[in-house]
Amino acid sequence: MALGAAMPFIPVALAEGGLSPQQVGLVLALGTATRLLAGPASGRMADNLGLRAVLVVGAALAALTLPLLALVQGVLLLAMVQLLHSAAVAPIIPLSDAAAVAEMRRRPFDYGRVRAWGSITFIAGALLAGQAVGAAGPLGALLVAGAALLLTALVCLGLPDARTPPAARGPLWEPLRHALFRRLLPCSALIQGSHAVYYGFSTLHWTAAGLSPGVIGALWAWGVVAEVALFLFGRRFADRLGLRGLAMLAAGAGVLRWVVTAGTTDVAALFAVQTLHAATFGAMHLAAIRAMGALPAALGARAQTLHAALGVGLASGLLMLASGPLYAALGGGAFLAMAGLCAVALLMAVRL
């Protein structure tokens, strides 16, 4: 819920804090870089201090720093707040997934039905924040997100105090010694990173083609609805496909989705391929979770945070930077480059 409330309105808060568009981009990039570094470091901290402690402190600090983005002025202060907030928020999702994988080892459950609530409350957070912005400006949205993060800290107090035994801690990069993890990283990077043009420029592309804001919003929402449906009801389907099958499905669906998106702005066709978000995002996420569960238990926190940083965050950040020039040069043809990434990922997925 915190992500859904904050993501659309952090740039607005930065702009109202006196930053130029270039400075907004700089501060957002600083946040991305900080999360890439802080994520793996938090995995090591979780081994030493316990996963619960890192999550509670991280969520509480993230909650306290986030509203400051709408309260302070000037690029230096805003950059400092963004740095602190990004370092605090970085471990929350990967370490939450690490806790889920650890619990599945002890007491198997349907991960997808739990993860679905992340998608559902993301939508709820965005809707609630939109109302809050109408009443109080960007600060309203960041207060909604801050409240959700405080609730996260309280919920995390109930998690087991899991720590990795000293004899099993090993180096930060130890997950890379496992062939499965090494093969998963580029596959995740290409498939999740292939969403860069979609996240950055699909709204602009569809607006230029004459689609109304209502239709564009519905297209975005339909993709998340499909993702939720997979998480809620797709366990038997995912069990039949297995790790490799899920990754191959995600890659193949990515090729189809981005080729069609590049070739048409017909609303019916777009709604049809938006359904594939369940595969391109959801199936690959489920594949990654299964891969984490196949690694030794002592690597859980480090593997999750490294995967989030290197397999998703770094690739997505670099491809987002590349998507601007790509879209400027090719327009909708930029989606074909994303289809090419998924074609390469399909070859890699076969080896999982």
C-alpha positions as CSV (number, residue, x, y, z in Angstrom):
1,M,0.0,0.0,0.0
2,A,2.9,2.4,0.8
3,L,4.4,1.9,-2.7
4,G,1.0,2.5,-4.4
5,A,0.5,5.7,-2.5
6,A,4.0,7.1,-2.8
7,M,5.3,6.2,-6.2
8,P,3.0,8.4,-8.3
9,F,3.5,11.5,-6.1
10,I,7.2,11.5,-5.0
11,P,8.2,13.4,-8.2
12,V,5.4,15.9,-7.6
13,A,6.6,16.5,-4.1
14,L,10.2,17.0,-5.3
15,A,9.0,19.5,-8.0
16,E,7.0,21.5,-5.4
17,G,10.2,21.5,-3.2
18,G,11.8,23.7,-5.8
19,L,13.6,21.2,-8.0
20,S,13.9,21.4,-11.8
21,P,13.0,18.4,-13.9
22,Q,16.7,17.6,-14.2
23,Q,17.1,17.8,-10.4
24,V,14.0,15.6,-9.9
25,G,15.6,13.0,-12.1
26,L,18.9,13.3,-10.2
27,V,17.3,12.8,-6.8
28,L,15.2,9.8,-8.1
29,A,18.4,8.3,-9.6
30,L,20.1,8.8,-6.2
31,G,17.3,6.8,-4.6
32,T,17.6,4.0,-7.1
33,A,21.4,3.8,-6.6
34,T,21.0,3.8,-2.8
35,R,18.5,1.0,-2.9
36,L,20.8,-1.1,-5.1
37,L,23.6,-0.8,-2.5
38,A,21.5,-0.9,0.6
39,G,19.5,-4.0,-0.4
40,P,22.4,-6.5,-0.4
41,A,23.9,-4.9,2.7
42,S,20.6,-5.4,4.5
43,G,20.7,-9.1,3.7
44,R,24.0,-9.3,5.5
45,M,22.5,-7.3,8.4
46,A,19.6,-9.7,8.6
47,D,22.0,-12.6,8.9
48,N,23.7,-10.9,11.9
49,L,20.9,-9.0,13.6
50,G,17.9,-11.0,12.6
51,L,15.4,-10.5,9.8
52,R,12.7,-9.1,12.1
53,A,14.9,-6.3,13.5
54,V,16.0,-5.1,10.1
55,L,12.4,-5.0,8.8
56,V,11.0,-3.2,11.9
57,V,13.7,-0.6,11.9
58,G,13.7,-0.2,8.1
59,A,9.9,0.3,7.9
60,A,9.8,2.7,10.8
61,L,12.6,4.8,9.5
62,A,11.1,4.8,6.0
63,A,7.8,5.9,7.5
64,L,9.4,8.8,9.3
65,T,11.5,10.1,6.4
66,L,9.0,9.8,3.6
67,P,6.7,12.8,4.5
68,L,9.8,15.0,4.8
69,L,10.1,14.9,1.0
70,A,7.0,17.2,0.9
71,L,8.2,19.3,3.9
72,V,11.8,20.3,3.1
73,Q,13.0,22.6,0.3
74,G,16.1,22.6,-1.9
75,V,18.0,20.0,-3.8
76,L,20.6,19.2,-1.0
77,L,18.0,18.6,1.7
78,L,15.7,16.7,-0.5
79,A,18.6,14.5,-1.8
80,M,19.6,13.7,1.8
81,V,16.1,12.8,2.8
82,Q,15.7,10.6,-0.4
83,L,19.0,8.9,0.5
84,L,17.9,8.0,4.0
85,H,14.4,6.9,2.9
86,S,15.8,4.8,0.1
87,A,18.3,3.0,2.4
88,A,15.5,2.3,4.9
89,V,12.9,1.1,2.4
90,A,15.3,-1.1,0.4
91,P,15.1,-4.3,2.5
92,I,11.4,-4.4,3.0
93,I,10.2,-6.3,-0.1
94,P,13.2,-8.7,-0.5
95,L,13.4,-9.5,3.2
96,S,9.6,-10.0,3.4
97,D,9.9,-12.5,0.5
98,A,12.9,-14.1,2.3
99,A,10.6,-14.5,5.4
100,A,7.9,-16.1,3.2
101,V,10.3,-18.5,1.7
102,A,11.7,-19.5,5.1
103,E,8.2,-20.1,6.4
104,M,7.3,-22.2,3.3
105,R,10.2,-24.5,4.1
106,R,8.7,-25.0,7.6
107,R,5.1,-25.0,6.7
108,P,4.2,-25.1,3.0
109,F,1.6,-22.6,1.9
110,D,0.4,-20.9,-1.3
111,Y,2.8,-18.0,-1.7
112,G,0.8,-16.5,-4.5
113,R,-2.3,-16.0,-2.4
114,V,-0.3,-14.1,0.1
115,R,1.5,-12.0,-2.5
116,A,-1.7,-11.1,-4.2
117,W,-2.5,-8.7,-1.4
118,G,0.6,-6.7,-2.3
119,S,-1.0,-6.0,-5.7
120,I,-4.4,-5.4,-4.3
121,T,-3.3,-2.9,-1.7
122,F,-1.0,-1.2,-4.2
123,I,-4.1,-0.3,-6.1
124,A,-5.9,0.7,-2.9
125,G,-3.0,2.8,-1.9
126,A,-2.9,4.7,-5.2
127,L,-6.7,5.4,-5.0
128,L,-6.5,6.5,-1.4
129,A,-3.5,8.7,-2.1
130,G,-5.3,10.3,-5.0
131,Q,-8.0,11.5,-2.7
132,A,-5.5,12.6,-0.1
133,V,-3.6,14.7,-2.7
134,G,-6.9,16.5,-3.5
135,A,-7.2,17.5,0.2
136,A,-3.6,18.2,1.2
137,G,-1.4,18.1,-1.9
138,P,1.6,15.7,-2.3
139,L,2.0,15.6,1.5
140,G,-1.3,13.9,1.8
141,A,-0.2,11.0,-0.3
142,L,3.1,10.7,1.5
143,L,1.3,10.7,4.9
144,V,-0.9,7.8,3.6
145,A,2.3,5.9,2.6
146,G,4.0,6.8,5.9
147,A,1.0,5.4,7.8
148,A,1.2,2.2,5.8
149,L,4.9,1.9,6.5
150,L,4.3,2.4,10.3
151,L,1.7,-0.4,10.2
152,T,4.3,-2.5,8.3
153,A,6.8,-2.0,11.2
154,L,4.1,-3.1,13.7
155,V,3.2,-6.2,11.7
156,C,6.9,-7.1,11.4
157,L,7.1,-7.3,15.2
158,G,5.2,-10.5,14.9
159,L,7.7,-12.2,12.6
160,P,10.0,-14.9,13.9
161,D,13.4,-13.6,15.0
162,A,15.2,-15.5,12.3
163,R,19.0,-15.3,12.3
164,T,21.6,-17.3,10.3
165,P,23.9,-19.3,12.5
166,P,27.4,-17.8,12.5
167,A,28.9,-21.0,10.9
168,A,26.5,-20.7,8.0
169,R,26.8,-16.9,7.3
170,G,29.6,-16.9,4.7
171,P,30.3,-14.0,2.3
172,L,27.7,-11.6,0.8
173,W,28.2,-12.9,-2.7
174,E,27.9,-16.6,-1.8
175,P,24.6,-17.1,-3.6
176,L,26.5,-16.5,-6.9
177,R,28.4,-19.8,-6.3
178,H,25.1,-21.7,-7.1
179,A,24.5,-22.3,-10.8
180,L,20.7,-21.9,-10.4
181,F,21.1,-18.4,-8.9
182,R,23.6,-17.4,-11.6
183,R,21.3,-18.5,-14.3
184,L,18.2,-16.9,-12.7
185,L,19.8,-13.4,-12.5
186,P,20.1,-12.6,-16.2
187,C,16.7,-14.2,-16.9
188,S,15.0,-12.1,-14.3
189,A,17.0,-9.0,-15.4
190,L,15.9,-9.3,-19.0
191,I,12.2,-10.2,-18.4
192,Q,11.5,-7.7,-15.6
193,G,13.7,-5.1,-17.2
194,S,11.7,-5.5,-20.5
195,H,8.9,-3.6,-18.8
196,A,11.0,-0.3,-18.9
197,V,9.4,1.2,-22.0
198,Y,5.9,0.2,-20.8
199,Y,6.4,1.8,-17.3
200,G,8.1,4.9,-18.7
201,F,6.3,5.6,-22.1
202,S,3.2,3.6,-22.7
203,T,0.9,6.3,-21.4
204,L,2.6,8.9,-23.6
205,H,2.5,6.5,-26.6
206,W,-1.2,5.7,-26.1
207,T,-2.1,9.4,-25.5
208,A,-0.4,10.3,-28.7
209,A,-2.5,7.7,-30.5
210,G,-5.7,9.3,-29.2
211,L,-6.6,7.0,-26.3
212,S,-8.5,8.8,-23.5
213,P,-7.1,9.0,-20.0
214,G,-9.9,6.7,-18.8
215,V,-9.0,4.0,-21.3
216,I,-5.3,4.2,-20.5
217,G,-6.0,4.0,-16.8
218,A,-8.2,0.9,-17.4
219,L,-5.4,-0.7,-19.5
220,W,-3.0,-0.3,-16.6
221,A,-5.5,-1.5,-14.1
222,W,-6.4,-4.6,-16.2
223,G,-2.7,-5.7,-16.2
224,V,-2.7,-5.6,-12.4
225,V,-6.0,-7.4,-12.2
226,A,-4.6,-10.2,-14.3
227,E,-1.5,-10.4,-12.1
228,V,-3.8,-10.7,-9.0
229,A,-5.8,-13.5,-10.7
230,L,-2.6,-15.5,-11.3
231,F,-1.4,-15.0,-7.7
232,L,-4.8,-15.9,-6.2
233,F,-5.9,-18.8,-8.4
234,G,-2.8,-20.0,-10.3
235,R,-1.1,-22.4,-7.9
236,R,-2.0,-25.6,-9.7
237,F,-1.0,-24.1,-13.0
238,A,2.3,-22.9,-11.5
239,D,3.0,-26.3,-10.0
240,R,2.5,-28.0,-13.3
241,L,4.8,-25.6,-15.1
242,G,7.5,-25.6,-12.4
243,L,10.4,-23.1,-12.2
244,R,11.6,-23.5,-15.8
245,G,8.2,-23.5,-17.3
246,L,7.1,-20.4,-15.4
247,A,10.3,-18.5,-16.7
248,M,9.7,-19.7,-20.2
249,L,6.1,-18.7,-20.1
250,A,7.1,-15.2,-18.9
251,A,9.7,-14.8,-21.6
252,G,7.5,-16.1,-24.4
253,A,4.6,-13.9,-23.2
254,G,7.0,-11.0,-23.2
255,V,7.9,-11.5,-26.8
256,L,4.2,-11.6,-27.8
257,R,3.1,-8.7,-25.5
258,W,5.7,-6.2,-26.7
259,V,5.5,-7.1,-30.4
260,V,1.7,-6.5,-30.3
261,T,2.1,-3.3,-28.3
262,A,4.7,-2.1,-30.8
263,G,2.4,-2.8,-33.7
264,T,-1.0,-1.5,-32.7
265,T,-2.9,0.9,-30.5
266,D,-6.2,-0.9,-31.1
267,V,-7.9,-0.9,-27.7
268,A,-9.2,-4.5,-28.0
269,A,-5.8,-5.8,-28.9
270,L,-4.1,-3.8,-26.1
271,F,-6.6,-5.2,-23.5
272,A,-5.8,-8.7,-24.7
273,V,-2.1,-8.4,-24.4
274,Q,-2.3,-6.5,-21.1
275,T,-3.6,-9.7,-19.7
276,L,-0.1,-11.1,-20.3
277,H,1.1,-8.9,-17.4
278,A,0.2,-11.9,-15.3
279,A,2.9,-13.8,-17.1
280,T,5.6,-11.2,-17.9
281,F,5.6,-9.9,-14.3
282,G,3.7,-12.5,-12.2
283,A,5.0,-15.8,-13.6
284,M,8.6,-14.6,-13.5
285,H,8.2,-13.4,-9.9
286,L,6.8,-16.8,-8.9
287,A,9.7,-18.5,-10.8
288,A,12.2,-16.4,-8.8
289,I,10.5,-17.3,-5.5
290,R,10.7,-21.0,-6.4
291,A,14.4,-20.6,-7.2
292,M,15.0,-19.0,-3.8
293,G,13.3,-21.9,-2.2
294,A,15.6,-24.3,-4.0
295,L,18.7,-22.7,-2.5
296,P,20.2,-23.6,0.9
297,A,18.1,-22.0,3.7
298,A,21.1,-20.0,5.1
299,L,21.3,-18.0,1.9
300,G,17.7,-16.8,2.0
301,A,18.2,-13.1,3.0
302,R,21.3,-12.6,0.9
303,A,19.8,-14.3,-2.2
304,Q,16.6,-12.3,-2.1
305,T,18.4,-9.0,-1.6
306,L,21.0,-9.7,-4.3
307,H,18.3,-10.8,-6.7
308,A,16.3,-7.6,-6.0
309,A,19.3,-5.5,-6.6
310,L,21.1,-7.2,-9.5
311,G,18.3,-9.3,-11.1
312,V,15.6,-6.6,-11.0
313,G,16.8,-3.2,-9.8
314,L,20.0,-2.7,-11.7
315,A,18.7,-4.0,-15.0
316,S,15.4,-2.0,-14.7
317,G,17.3,1.2,-13.9
318,L,19.7,0.9,-16.8
319,L,16.9,-0.1,-19.2
320,M,14.8,2.8,-18.0
321,L,17.6,5.1,-18.8
322,A,17.9,3.6,-22.3
323,S,14.2,3.6,-22.9
324,G,14.1,7.4,-23.2
325,P,16.4,7.6,-26.2
326,L,14.8,4.5,-27.7
327,Y,11.3,5.9,-27.5
328,A,12.5,9.3,-28.9
329,A,14.1,7.5,-31.9
330,L,11.6,4.7,-32.5
331,G,8.3,5.7,-30.9
332,G,6.2,2.6,-30.4
333,G,9.0,0.6,-32.1
334,A,10.9,0.8,-28.8
335,F,8.7,-2.1,-27.6
336,L,10.3,-4.3,-30.2
337,A,13.6,-3.9,-28.4
338,M,11.9,-5.1,-25.3
339,A,10.6,-8.1,-27.2
340,G,14.2,-8.9,-28.2
341,L,15.2,-8.9,-24.6
342,C,12.5,-11.5,-23.8
343,A,13.6,-13.6,-26.8
344,V,17.1,-13.8,-25.3
345,A,15.6,-14.5,-21.9
346,L,13.6,-17.4,-23.4
347,L,16.9,-19.1,-24.5
348,M,18.2,-18.6,-20.9
349,A,15.1,-19.9,-19.3
350,V,15.6,-23.2,-21.0
351,R,18.7,-23.7,-18.8
352,L,17.0,-23.2,-15.5
